[in-house]
Amino acid sequence: MSEPQYFDHPVLDHLLETVMQLGSELWTTRRRLAVLEKALAEAGALPEDAVELRMPSAGELAEEAARRDAFVRRIYAGFARGGEVDEAPPEP
């Protein structure tokens, strides 16, 4: 039995499937992170608002921005094929 096709072009179906999978993965990651933060707070390993109150240094902000930019280029490289965006190297 073949898979159902919802859009005129099967690539759109695959794109929608990918977006739905990414949403599922993101929710799972967010849920696990919340559980981890709560467990650490309950164990007294860090205050409940430690993440919100943490102020990164200028160097940390610059490093995070570079990792974010590389992530965005890597994840969205398929949209830029034939465009001017070079594919980013893998994240360390």
C-alpha atoms as an extended CHARMM CRD file, in Angstrom:
* protein
*
        92  EXT
         1         1  MET       CA              0.0000000000        0.0000000000        0.0000000000  PROA      1               0.0000000000
         2         2  SER       CA              1.4060000000        3.3830000000       -0.9510000000  PROA      2               0.0000000000
         3         3  GLU       CA              1.6050000000        6.3570000000        1.3950000000  PROA      3               0.0000000000
         4         4  PRO       CA             -1.1440000000        8.9680000000        1.0760000000  PROA      4               0.0000000000
         5         5  GLN       CA             -0.2930000000       12.1150000000       -0.8300000000  PROA      5               0.0000000000
         6         6  TYR       CA             -1.8110000000       15.3690000000        0.4090000000  PROA      6               0.0000000000
         7         7  PHE       CA             -0.1360000000       17.9480000000       -1.8300000000  PROA      7               0.0000000000
         8         8  ASP       CA              0.3500000000       18.1690000000       -5.5960000000  PROA      8               0.0000000000
         9         9  HSD       CA              4.0640000000       17.5010000000       -5.2590000000  PROA      9               0.0000000000
        10        10  PRO       CA              5.3740000000       14.6790000000       -3.0560000000  PROA      10              0.0000000000
        11        11  VAL       CA              8.2790000000       16.8730000000       -1.8990000000  PROA      11              0.0000000000
        12        12  LEU       CA              5.7560000000       19.0420000000       -0.0550000000  PROA      12              0.0000000000
        13        13  ASP       CA              4.4430000000       15.9580000000        1.7350000000  PROA      13              0.0000000000
        14        14  HSD       CA              8.0000000000       15.0620000000        2.7570000000  PROA      14              0.0000000000
        15        15  LEU       CA              8.6450000000       18.6140000000        3.9120000000  PROA      15              0.0000000000
        16        16  LEU       CA              5.4810000000       18.5950000000        6.0270000000  PROA      16              0.0000000000
        17        17  GLU       CA              6.4670000000       15.2400000000        7.5100000000  PROA      17              0.0000000000
        18        18  THR       CA              9.8930000000       16.6550000000        8.3740000000  PROA      18              0.0000000000
        19        19  VAL       CA              8.3930000000       19.7310000000       10.0220000000  PROA      19              0.0000000000
        20        20  MET       CA              6.0540000000       17.5480000000       12.0840000000  PROA      20              0.0000000000
        21        21  GLN       CA              8.9450000000       15.3010000000       13.1540000000  PROA      21              0.0000000000
        22        22  LEU       CA             11.0400000000       18.3280000000       14.1380000000  PROA      22              0.0000000000
        23        23  GLY       CA              8.1360000000       19.6910000000       16.1780000000  PROA      23              0.0000000000
        24        24  SER       CA              7.8250000000       16.3590000000       17.9560000000  PROA      24              0.0000000000
        25        25  GLU       CA             11.5530000000       16.2460000000       18.6750000000  PROA      25              0.0000000000
        26        26  LEU       CA             11.5440000000       19.8350000000       19.9220000000  PROA      26              0.0000000000
        27        27  TRP       CA              8.6450000000       19.1710000000       22.2900000000  PROA      27              0.0000000000
        28        28  THR       CA             10.3660000000       16.0610000000       23.6540000000  PROA      28              0.0000000000
        29        29  THR       CA             13.5810000000       18.0200000000       24.2160000000  PROA      29              0.0000000000
        30        30  ARG       CA             11.7330000000       20.8720000000       25.9400000000  PROA      30              0.0000000000
        31        31  ARG       CA              9.8370000000       18.4540000000       28.1710000000  PROA      31              0.0000000000
        32        32  ARG       CA             12.9980000000       16.5860000000       29.1550000000  PROA      32              0.0000000000
        33        33  LEU       CA             14.8210000000       19.8480000000       29.8520000000  PROA      33              0.0000000000
        34        34  ALA       CA             11.9920000000       21.0240000000       32.1250000000  PROA      34              0.0000000000
        35        35  VAL       CA             12.0680000000       17.7020000000       33.9990000000  PROA      35              0.0000000000
        36        36  LEU       CA             15.8560000000       17.9310000000       34.3550000000  PROA      36              0.0000000000
        37        37  GLU       CA             15.7170000000       21.5190000000       35.6430000000  PROA      37              0.0000000000
        38        38  LYS       CA             13.0020000000       20.5520000000       38.1430000000  PROA      38              0.0000000000
        39        39  ALA       CA             14.9540000000       17.4970000000       39.3320000000  PROA      39              0.0000000000
        40        40  LEU       CA             18.1190000000       19.5600000000       39.8020000000  PROA      40              0.0000000000
        41        41  ALA       CA             16.1940000000       22.2160000000       41.7260000000  PROA      41              0.0000000000
        42        42  GLU       CA             14.4930000000       19.6050000000       43.9340000000  PROA      42              0.0000000000
        43        43  ALA       CA             17.8830000000       18.0100000000       44.6570000000  PROA      43              0.0000000000
        44        44  GLY       CA             19.2560000000       21.4090000000       45.6440000000  PROA      44              0.0000000000
        45        45  ALA       CA             21.8270000000       21.3030000000       42.8530000000  PROA      45              0.0000000000
        46        46  LEU       CA             20.6750000000       24.6850000000       41.5770000000  PROA      46              0.0000000000
        47        47  PRO       CA             17.9470000000       27.2230000000       42.3370000000  PROA      47              0.0000000000
        48        48  GLU       CA             14.7090000000       26.9380000000       40.3330000000  PROA      48              0.0000000000
        49        49  ASP       CA             15.4020000000       30.2280000000       38.5430000000  PROA      49              0.0000000000
        50        50  ALA       CA             19.1010000000       29.5610000000       37.8820000000  PROA      50              0.0000000000
        51        51  VAL       CA             18.6690000000       29.2920000000       34.1090000000  PROA      51              0.0000000000
        52        52  GLU       CA             16.5970000000       32.4780000000       33.8730000000  PROA      52              0.0000000000
        53        53  LEU       CA             18.9810000000       34.4550000000       36.0770000000  PROA      53              0.0000000000
        54        54  ARG       CA             22.2350000000       33.2830000000       34.4570000000  PROA      54              0.0000000000
        55        55  MET       CA             23.9080000000       36.1320000000       32.5900000000  PROA      55              0.0000000000
        56        56  PRO       CA             26.3710000000       34.8390000000       29.9730000000  PROA      56              0.0000000000
        57        57  SER       CA             29.5830000000       36.6950000000       29.3340000000  PROA      57              0.0000000000
        58        58  ALA       CA             30.2210000000       38.5550000000       26.0820000000  PROA      58              0.0000000000
        59        59  GLY       CA             32.4860000000       35.7050000000       24.9770000000  PROA      59              0.0000000000
        60        60  GLU       CA             29.8120000000       33.1010000000       25.7170000000  PROA      60              0.0000000000
        61        61  LEU       CA             27.2620000000       35.1430000000       23.7800000000  PROA      61              0.0000000000
        62        62  ALA       CA             29.6020000000       35.3680000000       20.7830000000  PROA      62              0.0000000000
        63        63  GLU       CA             30.3040000000       31.6130000000       20.8820000000  PROA      63              0.0000000000
        64        64  GLU       CA             26.5970000000       30.8420000000       21.1340000000  PROA      64              0.0000000000
        65        65  ALA       CA             25.8130000000       33.1740000000       18.2250000000  PROA      65              0.0000000000
        66        66  ALA       CA             28.4180000000       31.4040000000       16.0780000000  PROA      66              0.0000000000
        67        67  ARG       CA             26.9840000000       27.9710000000       16.9850000000  PROA      67              0.0000000000
        68        68  ARG       CA             23.4440000000       29.2370000000       16.2920000000  PROA      68              0.0000000000
        69        69  ASP       CA             24.4280000000       30.6450000000       12.8930000000  PROA      69              0.0000000000
        70        70  ALA       CA             26.1560000000       27.3890000000       11.9210000000  PROA      70              0.0000000000
        71        71  PHE       CA             23.0980000000       25.4200000000       13.0740000000  PROA      71              0.0000000000
        72        72  VAL       CA             20.7230000000       27.5770000000       11.0190000000  PROA      72              0.0000000000
        73        73  ARG       CA             22.9260000000       27.3120000000        7.9140000000  PROA      73              0.0000000000
        74        74  ARG       CA             23.1690000000       23.5290000000        8.3050000000  PROA      74              0.0000000000
        75        75  ILE       CA             19.4750000000       22.9340000000        9.0080000000  PROA      75              0.0000000000
        76        76  TYR       CA             18.1840000000       25.2260000000        6.2680000000  PROA      76              0.0000000000
        77        77  ALA       CA             20.8620000000       24.4730000000        3.6610000000  PROA      77              0.0000000000
        78        78  GLY       CA             18.3160000000       22.6420000000        1.5360000000  PROA      78              0.0000000000
        79        79  PHE       CA             16.3310000000       25.8470000000        1.0650000000  PROA      79              0.0000000000
        80        80  ALA       CA             19.4300000000       27.6890000000       -0.1210000000  PROA      80              0.0000000000
        81        81  ARG       CA             20.6120000000       25.1770000000       -2.7220000000  PROA      81              0.0000000000
        82        82  GLY       CA             21.5060000000       27.1380000000       -5.7850000000  PROA      82              0.0000000000
        83        83  GLY       CA             21.5440000000       30.2750000000       -3.6450000000  PROA      83              0.0000000000
        84        84  GLU       CA             24.3750000000       32.1270000000       -2.0110000000  PROA      84              0.0000000000
        85        85  VAL       CA             24.4870000000       30.3510000000        1.3770000000  PROA      85              0.0000000000
        86        86  ASP       CA             27.3330000000       27.8920000000        1.8230000000  PROA      86              0.0000000000
        87        87  GLU       CA             26.6050000000       24.7630000000        3.8000000000  PROA      87              0.0000000000
        88        88  ALA       CA             27.9430000000       25.0880000000        7.3270000000  PROA      88              0.0000000000
        89        89  PRO       CA             30.4010000000       22.5780000000        8.7620000000  PROA      89              0.0000000000
        90        90  PRO       CA             28.9990000000       20.1160000000       11.3010000000  PROA      90              0.0000000000
        91        91  GLU       CA             28.4990000000       21.3940000000       14.8210000000  PROA      91              0.0000000000
        92        92  PRO       CA             31.3330000000       20.4690000000       17.1990000000  PROA      92              0.0000000000
